[in-house]
Amino acid sequence: MWNSRRAALLAAACSIGLMAGLASAARAETLTDALALAYQTNPTLQAQRANQRVTDEGVVQAKTAFRPSLSGTADVSGTHTNYANPIVTTNLFGQVVSTRTHGDTAGSAANLSLSQPLYTGGRATASLSAAQADVMAGREDLRSVEQSVLGQVIQAYVDVRRDQERLRIAQENVDVLSRQLDESNARFEVGEITRTDVAQSEARLASARASLSSVQALLAGSRASYAAVVGQNPTDLAQEPPLSGLLPASVEQAFDLVDQNNPSIQAARYAEQAAAARVAEAKAARRPTVTARAGVGWDANETNSVGRQYADFDRSVSGSVTASVPIFTGGLTSSQIRAATERENAARIAVEGAKRSALQQISTAWNNLLAARANLISNQEQVRATKIAFEGVRQEQQVGLRTTLDVLNAQLELSNAEVALVVARRDEYVASASVLQAMGVLNVANLAPDVERYDPVKSYDKVNHAIGWVPWEPAVRVIDKLGAPSIPVKPIPKDAAPMAAK
């Protein structure tokens, strides 16, 4: 497996020209294809989904505090005893009837014990509420990882396209300068120009070839990055679809959407709810607990000693209701309450921190988008003007109004302008994706709606319903809330929308 993956990455770095030639004959790969493949196979996203399934199990474990537990024990024992002094049995006439030098004892026992919590002072209720809030926070973390992975796919995709265009421009520049050198050599042969003009053409061609090698290396790196995040080498990449339809009309709308959709803010809010529930769980330790127990036992013993055999068989049935009240814990409970309260304070502060960070992120992304759009317009105008200037300089050179150096400089300006335009298009697209990510809407539902989406709610329902229930569990839950500390935690909605569709 590792050898095949290493070979794939090496191919991404070393077979640029070959892959470019083969790709032209194959169907163009779209950004939607890349997003779909990464969504289904990216290891970072797969690992986060597994972590979320672990978090789901916390709810199942918390529910066990309302349910009975049944345990059984079985014991089989035997004893063989050698007597230091043999035991002699005689009859009425003093005659020896038997002599015992050892004795045997055998026994077996079995017990079944049933325990049912009736009241935990609200501890079980608070634990369940905290576990439910952890699940919701985990879903938001999963949504954040999904956005990050999709953002990496978009950046890797446009980086490859950018470097492919830069390679094309660099190759065209080499071709143009090669023709320019041939023309300079021809004109030098007839005495129209000096050796200096030829040397200038040779220097520019050498510089262009060096730039071509650098661009090839950059493209190899971009292809390797693409393979790492998507899972396969890029082929012929089609034009990326526009993101303008997903962007807000103004920065004010973006700010409003951030507070509603940003996964970091939502995860911090659910973490605060979980912390508040754990404060209630710590306070519940001061309240009494009530537990009902019932048991059934069997005990059998058999003794063979002194020529006699004894056999006993006992059966017992027991039941009890135990109430426990904590009186003095040496300050442990109070310390736990204070610690839980401070953790709640930290979680509440973290919400404000998440809001500020999200606002900074959207503000930076929005301004980068505005700057990228302005740069794109300027670069488009620059390319248009430099093309006209280059053609004019070439024509003027043919009539002797311009030197070879003027033509070389015009060609260099045109090449640089075309590269700047390619980079500006890439930057504008990445900036648009960054705005969507900051708002919390960079998801597969918006970018690749036909892809089957992973639904964490289904996984949660699967494990939550797998353990079944007992008829008296609802009554135990109601009783457990009597006199319990208040819990400002919202339960998990049963009709919660799939994470990716938010």
Secondary structure as UniProt FT lines:
FT   HELIX           2..14
FT   HELIX           16..23
FT   TURN            24..25
FT   HELIX           31..41
FT   HELIX           43..63
FT   HELIX           64..66
FT   STRAND          69..90
FT   TURN            92..93
FT   STRAND          96..119
FT   TURN            121..122
FT   HELIX           123..189
FT   TURN            190..191
FT   HELIX           195..230
FT   HELIX           244..246
FT   HELIX           251..261
FT   HELIX           263..283
FT   HELIX           284..286
FT   STRAND          289..305
FT   TURN            306..307
FT   STRAND          308..324
FT   TURN            330..331
FT   HELIX           332..398
FT   TURN            399..400
FT   HELIX           404..439
FT   HELIX           444..447
FT   TURN            449..450
FT   HELIX           456..466
FT   TURN            471..472
FT   HELIX           473..480
FT   TURN            481..483
FT   TURN            494..495
FT   HELIX           499..501
//
